[in-house]
Amino acid sequence: MLHGQVVGCSVRSRRPRQSDGTLAVCSGKITKCLTDEFVQLMWPWQAWEYPGKPRALAVLLGVAPGYARNLMQGRNRLPVHRAPQLVSYLEGRISQEGALLHRLKDEIVRWEPSKR
């Protein structure tokens, strides 16, 4: 992802509600610089949009928030057929974070005084 590209939310916001009762996905934001891109990657929502951990996990897994809460509290074990969804999400994050990490390191090298 480069500056000026749209960064979408990884979870759904509390508002607005769609007619079917599901939550609308965040619209995304155009990043202005590497710092802004970092902030959007780490915290892709505004404070009033923060869905809470159970709701975020529920959206990610496609389950009810109560069931997600039970998974988080160890009352239910994560079903094997749901694990690939978590793996896929983490792989996406690793890819995005790795790309941003390399661009930030390139910026450091570019702006460091030459040590030759």
N, C-alpha and C positions, 0 to 999 in steps of 0.2 A: 504494500500500500504506500502511495506517495502522498505528499502534502496535497491538499486540495481534493482528495478523494473522499467519498462518503463513507463514514463509519457507522454501522448500524448497532443497535442494542442487542445484547445477547440474551436478554430476558424481556418480558413484556411489561409495559408500564401499568400502573394502577388505573390510569384513565387514557383515553375514553373507553367505555365499554361498547362492544359491538352488539348488534341486535341479537346475535345468538348467545350472548352472555359471556363470550370469551373476551380476553383482554386484547387490546390492539397493540401491535408491535411498534416500538419506538420508530420514529420516522428516519432517524439517522442524522448525521451532522457532517458538514464539510470541515475537514481539519485545516488549520492555518499554518502549522509548523510542527516540528518533531515533538516539542513539549506538549502541544495540544493533542497530538496523535497519541502520545503516551498516556495522557490523562483519560482520553476517550477509550483507550484499550483497557485500562485498569478499572475505571469507573464509568461505564457507558450510560449512566442515567443521572438525572438531576435528583436532588434530595427528595423532592415530593413524588418522584417516580419510583423510588426504591421499592422493589416488590417484596422484600423479605426473603430469607433463605428458603423456607418451605415452598413458597409460591414460585420462586425462581427454579428450584429443583423440579417442582411439579410441571412447569412449562417445558423444561428441558426433557423430562422423561415422558411427558404426555399423560400424566396421572393426576389424580385429585390432590389438592394441597394437604389434606388430612393424611392421605397415604404417604405423601412425601415426608411429612413430619414424622410419621411412624418409622420410615426408613432412616431418617436422620437420628432418631432417638434409639435405634436398635430394636424397636418392637417388631419390625419386619426386616427380613434380610432382602438385600437387593436381588431381584430375580436375574438369573443369568441372561435372559433375553433383553434386559434393560442395560446391561453393562456396556454393550457396544455404543450406545448413545453417549455415555459418559466418556468413553475412549475417543469417539469422534470429536466431541466438544473439546476435550483436552488437546487432541492433535491440532485442531484449528487454532486454539490459543497459542500453543507452542510455535506453530508456524508464524502467526502474526507477531508474537513477542520476539521470536528469533530474527525476523526480518527487521523489526524496529531496532533491536539490539545492534545489529550490524550497521544500520544507518547511523545510529548514535555514535558508535565506535569510529566510523568513518569521519564523522564531524569532528570528533576529538582529534584525530590524526591530522585532519585538514587544518585545524586552527592552532595546533601545538606549534611552538617555534621549532624550526629545524634544529636538530641536535647533531648536525654533521660538522 
